[in-house]
Amino acid sequence: MLSCLYFRFRFLKHAHSRLEVPSELVHFDVAMAERSVRRREPTANKPLSPERTSATAREQPQTSSPVFLRLFAACFYGLSSFLIVVVNKSVLSSYSFPSSICLGIGQMLATIVVLRSGKMLGIISFPDMDRSIPGKLFPLPLFYVGNQITGLFGTQKLNLPMFTVLRRFTIFLTMVFEGFLLKKTYSTSIKITVFLMIFGAFIAASTDLAFDLQGYIFIMLNNVLTAAGGAYTKQKLDSKDLGKFGLLYYNSLFMILPMLAFAHYTGDLKMGLEFGSWSDPMFAMQFLLSCVMGFVLMYSIMLCTQHNSALTTGIVGCIKNVMVTYLGMLFGGDYIFTWTNFIGLNVSIAGSLIYSYITFVQEQTSKSKERVKNLHQSVLTVP
């Protein structure tokens, strides 16, 4: 029987790589072969000792999410990020609401209310508040506060093209933090695509570079905090101490008071409260929609980071920014067309598309082939 399994695996391996047999048939035969191998293993039903159990757990890598779920999470984040730009632009530009900080506070408040209501209704669950929560959450709230403050001051100091160029360094820094915190390594092809995205952004803004030391410092600090926050979020999600709902809830809960203090210090809180259009039902509805969309965006970021990586989440955000620029070209707005800028944008989007192909297609194919190879080897080693 084992010799039959051996020749069957030889056929599967050859057919899958040469004759392009439909993957559904290969996966079915692989599953059947796995079941046959497990039935013939003499120690299959014997419990492992604690030492062997821990060693096996260390040897087995964490299973990644299905490719459909990874694609859905990435697309959900990209769509949420695009929609909140549209809603925020209406609130801040069309109605001239004076404070983006107050809008951010409203989004945090909406996150707290939605998640607490969901927990009370039994729809979702996350740990109750206790003394261990700050330790499990730290240092994410600090990164979030720093990210908001440095991003605000940085955008005030720099023009949009230079801001776009410097923000691309978030992708590179995310790779550094994921390597340091999560011990993650990247292939040469991934590194080349990241270089293309950053290089394309430099080309796009090369005709409008301006030097402002304070602006550079604030944006680079913003990049570091964004990258570190993404990598730490992935680490916290993998540990499963709080879960994505717990991270969202307690991060917003611990952040809202410092942000209120900051808004009071800058005068934004007073400007927001004294805004004259609060009695306008259309403005109130759009402000509320922006707050709810802020919760949806933060949830989508958690979902994309959980099922993919902090690097993929950052790159999806960059793709969204480029697509918004393309829409500005087609439908008008404040975009000024130049060939240099257009070429740079296309180089950047090309790098993003290649990264997407490598992440969602090539890596999935490699994992399937590796699985077939491992099963082939397991059949040969069965006594």
C-alpha positions in Angstrom: 0.0 0.0 0.0 2.8 2.4 0.8 4.4 1.8 -2.6 1.1 2.7 -4.2 1.1 5.9 -2.2 4.6 6.7 -3.3 3.9 6.4 -7.0 0.7 8.3 -6.5 2.6 11.2 -5.0 5.1 11.1 -7.8 2.3 11.4 -10.3 0.7 14.2 -8.3 3.9 16.2 -8.1 4.6 15.7 -11.8 1.0 16.5 -12.9 0.7 19.6 -10.7 3.9 21.2 -12.0 3.9 19.9 -15.7 0.4 19.1 -16.8 -1.4 21.8 -14.9 -4.0 19.4 -13.4 -6.8 21.4 -11.7 -5.8 22.4 -8.2 -9.1 21.1 -6.8 -8.1 17.5 -7.8 -4.6 17.8 -6.5 -5.9 19.2 -3.1 -8.4 16.3 -2.9 -5.8 13.7 -3.6 -3.4 15.3 -1.2 -6.1 15.3 1.6 -6.8 11.6 0.9 -3.1 10.7 1.0 -2.7 12.6 4.3 -5.6 10.6 5.7 -4.0 7.3 4.6 -0.6 8.3 6.0 -2.1 9.2 9.4 -3.9 5.8 9.5 -0.7 4.0 9.0 1.4 5.9 11.5 1.9 3.6 14.6 2.2 6.5 17.0 -0.7 8.5 15.6 -2.9 8.0 18.6 -0.3 8.1 21.3 -0.1 11.2 23.3 3.1 13.1 23.1 5.2 14.0 26.2 5.3 17.6 27.2 8.8 17.9 25.9 7.9 16.6 22.5 4.8 18.7 22.4 6.6 21.9 23.0 9.3 21.0 20.5 6.7 20.2 17.9 5.0 23.5 18.6 8.3 25.3 18.1 9.0 23.5 14.8 5.6 24.2 13.2 5.3 27.6 11.7 2.1 29.6 12.2 -0.5 28.9 9.5 -1.3 31.9 7.4 -4.9 33.0 6.6 -6.5 31.8 3.4 -5.7 33.9 0.3 -9.3 34.9 -0.1 -9.5 36.2 3.4 -6.2 38.1 3.0 -7.4 39.7 -0.2 -10.7 40.6 1.3 -9.0 42.2 4.3 -6.7 44.2 2.1 -9.5 45.4 -0.3 -11.8 46.2 2.7 -9.0 48.4 4.2 -8.4 50.1 0.8 -12.1 50.8 0.3 -12.6 52.1 3.9 -9.5 54.3 3.6 -10.8 55.8 0.3 -14.4 56.4 1.6 -13.2 58.2 4.8 -11.2 60.5 2.6 -14.3 61.5 0.7 -16.4 61.9 3.9 -13.7 63.9 5.8 -13.1 66.1 2.8 -16.8 67.0 2.8 -16.8 67.8 6.5 -13.5 69.7 6.6 -13.6 71.4 3.2 -17.2 71.7 2.1 -18.5 72.8 5.6 -15.1 74.3 6.6 -15.1 72.5 10.0 -12.1 74.1 11.7 -10.5 71.1 13.6 -9.3 67.7 12.3 -8.3 66.9 15.8 -11.9 67.2 17.0 -13.0 65.0 14.1 -10.4 62.4 15.3 -11.7 62.6 18.8 -15.2 62.0 17.5 -14.0 58.9 15.7 -12.4 57.5 18.8 -15.6 58.2 20.8 -17.6 56.3 18.1 -15.2 53.4 18.4 -15.7 53.2 22.1 -19.5 53.4 21.9 -19.9 50.9 19.1 -17.6 48.3 20.7 -19.0 48.7 24.2 -22.5 48.4 22.8 -21.5 45.3 20.8 -20.1 43.7 23.9 -23.2 44.5 26.0 -25.4 42.9 23.4 -23.2 39.8 23.2 -22.3 40.4 19.5 -18.6 40.6 20.2 -16.3 39.9 23.1 -13.1 41.2 24.5 -11.5 41.1 28.0 -12.9 43.3 30.8 -10.8 46.0 32.2 -8.2 45.0 34.8 -4.7 45.9 35.9 -3.1 43.8 33.2 -4.7 45.6 30.3 -2.3 48.6 30.2 0.7 46.2 30.1 -0.8 44.2 27.3 -1.7 47.3 25.3 1.5 49.3 25.9 3.1 51.0 23.9 0.4 51.3 21.2 -1.4 54.4 22.7 1.9 56.3 22.8 2.5 55.6 19.2 -1.0 56.7 18.3 -0.7 60.0 20.2 2.7 60.7 18.7 1.5 59.8 15.2 -1.4 62.2 15.4 0.7 65.1 16.7 3.7 64.7 14.4 1.4 64.2 11.4 -0.5 67.4 12.1 2.6 69.5 12.5 4.3 67.8 9.5 1.5 68.5 7.1 1.5 72.2 8.2 5.2 72.6 7.4 5.5 70.7 4.0 3.8 70.9 0.7 1.9 67.9 -0.6 4.5 66.5 -3.0 7.3 66.5 -0.4 4.9 65.1 2.2 4.1 62.2 -0.2 7.8 61.4 -0.8 8.7 61.4 2.9 5.7 59.3 3.9 6.8 56.5 1.5 9.7 55.9 3.9 7.0 54.4 6.2 7.1 51.2 4.0 10.9 50.8 4.5 10.7 51.5 8.2 7.9 48.9 8.6 10.1 46.3 7.0 12.8 47.2 9.6 10.4 47.0 12.6 8.8 43.7 11.4 12.3 42.3 11.1 13.3 43.5 14.5 10.1 42.7 16.4 8.6 39.8 14.5 11.9 38.3 13.1 10.4 38.5 9.6 12.6 38.2 6.5 11.8 39.5 3.0 12.8 38.1 -0.4 14.9 40.1 -2.8 11.8 40.7 -5.1 9.9 42.2 -2.2 12.8 44.6 -1.4 13.0 45.6 -5.1 9.2 46.5 -5.2 9.6 48.6 -2.0 12.5 50.4 -3.6 10.4 51.0 -6.8 7.6 52.6 -4.7 9.9 54.9 -2.9 11.9 55.8 -6.0 8.7 56.5 -7.9 7.5 58.9 -5.2 10.9 60.8 -5.5 10.4 61.1 -9.2 6.9 62.4 -8.8 7.9 65.1 -6.5 11.4 65.9 -7.9 10.1 69.1 -9.6 8.7 70.5 -6.3 11.1 69.6 -3.6 11.5 72.1 -0.7 13.7 71.9 2.3 12.1 72.6 5.7 14.1 71.1 8.6 11.2 71.1 11.1 8.8 69.6 8.6 11.4 66.9 7.7 11.9 66.0 11.4 8.1 65.8 12.1 7.3 63.7 9.1 10.2 61.3 9.7 9.1 60.9 13.3 5.6 60.3 12.0 7.0 57.6 9.8 8.8 55.9 12.7 5.8 56.0 14.9 3.5 54.7 12.1 5.8 51.8 11.3 6.4 50.9 14.9 2.7 51.1 15.6 1.9 48.7 12.7 4.6 46.2 13.7 3.5 46.3 17.4 -0.1 45.9 16.4 0.8 42.8 14.4 2.7 41.5 17.5 -0.2 42.1 19.8 -2.7 40.5 17.4 -0.5 37.4 17.1 -0.3 37.1 20.9 -4.1 37.1 21.1 -4.2 38.6 24.6 -6.8 41.2 23.8 -7.9 40.4 20.2 -8.6 43.0 17.6 -11.7 44.3 19.3 -9.9 44.6 22.6 -7.0 46.4 21.0 -9.4 48.8 19.2 -11.5 49.5 22.4 -8.7 50.0 24.9 -6.5 51.9 22.5 -9.3 54.4 21.9 -10.3 54.5 25.6 -6.7 55.3 26.7 -6.2 57.8 23.9 -9.3 60.0 24.1 -8.3 61.9 27.3 -4.8 62.8 26.1 -6.2 63.9 22.7 -8.8 66.0 24.5 -6.1 67.7 26.5 -4.1 68.3 23.4 -7.1 69.7 21.6 -7.7 72.0 24.6 -4.1 73.2 24.6 -4.1 74.0 20.8 -7.5 75.7 20.9 -9.0 73.1 18.6 -11.6 72.0 21.2 -12.9 75.5 21.6 -13.1 76.1 17.8 -14.9 72.8 17.3 -17.5 73.4 20.0 -18.1 77.0 18.8 -18.6 75.9 15.1 -21.7 77.5 13.7 -23.1 74.6 11.6 -24.0 72.1 14.4 -27.7 73.0 13.9 -27.5 72.0 10.3 -28.9 68.4 10.0 -26.8 67.7 6.8 -23.5 68.7 8.6 -24.5 66.7 11.7 -25.2 63.6 9.7 -22.0 63.8 7.8 -20.0 64.5 10.9 -21.6 61.4 12.5 -20.9 59.4 9.3 -17.2 60.4 9.5 -17.1 59.3 13.1 -18.5 55.8 12.2 -16.2 55.6 9.2 -13.3 56.2 11.5 -14.3 53.1 13.5 -14.7 51.1 10.3 -11.2 52.3 9.1 -9.5 51.4 12.3 -11.2 48.0 12.3 -10.2 47.4 8.7 -6.6 48.3 9.6 -6.6 45.7 12.4 -8.1 43.1 10.0 -5.6 43.7 7.2 -2.7 43.6 9.7 -4.0 40.5 11.3 -4.5 38.5 8.1 -1.6 40.0 6.1 1.2 42.0 7.7 2.0 45.6 8.7 3.9 46.0 5.5 1.0 45.0 3.3 -1.3 47.4 5.3 1.2 50.2 4.6 1.4 49.4 0.9 -2.4 49.2 0.5 -2.5 52.7 2.0 0.0 53.9 -0.6 -1.9 52.3 -3.4 -5.0 54.1 -2.2 -3.2 57.5 -2.3 -2.0 56.9 -5.8 -5.5 55.9 -7.0 -6.9 59.0 -5.4 -4.4 61.0 -7.5 -5.5 59.2 -10.6 -9.1 60.0 -9.9 -8.0 63.6 -9.5 -6.5 63.5 -12.9 -9.7 62.2 -14.5 -12.3 64.2 -12.6 -10.5 67.4 -12.0 -9.6 69.0 -8.7 -6.4 70.6 -7.5 -4.0 68.1 -9.3 -1.6 69.9 -11.7 -0.4 67.5 -14.4 3.3 67.2 -15.3 5.0 64.4 -17.1 7.6 64.0 -14.4 4.9 63.6 -11.8 2.9 61.3 -14.0 5.9 59.0 -14.7 6.8 58.8 -11.0 3.3 57.9 -10.0 3.3 55.1 -12.6 6.6 53.7 -11.3 5.3 53.8 -7.8 2.0 52.0 -8.7 4.0 49.4 -10.7 6.0 48.5 -7.7 2.7 48.3 -5.7 1.1 45.9 -8.2 4.2 43.7 -8.4 4.2 43.5 -4.6 0.6 42.5 -4.6 1.3 39.8 -7.2 4.2 38.4 -5.2 2.3 38.5 -1.9 -1.1 37.0 -3.1 -0.2 34.8 -6.0 3.5 33.6 -6.0 3.7 33.0 -2.2 0.4 31.1 -2.2 1.6 28.9 -5.1 5.0 28.3 -3.4 3.2 27.2 -0.2 1.0 24.7 -2.1 4.1 23.2 -3.8 5.9 23.0 -0.5 2.9 21.3 1.1 2.9 18.6 -1.6 6.7 18.2 -1.2 6.4 17.7 2.6 3.6 15.2 2.2 5.7 13.3 -0.4 8.6 13.1 2.1 6.3 12.0 4.9 5.0 9.1 2.8 8.6 8.0 2.1 9.5 8.0 5.8 6.5 6.0 7.0 7.8 2.6 8.3 
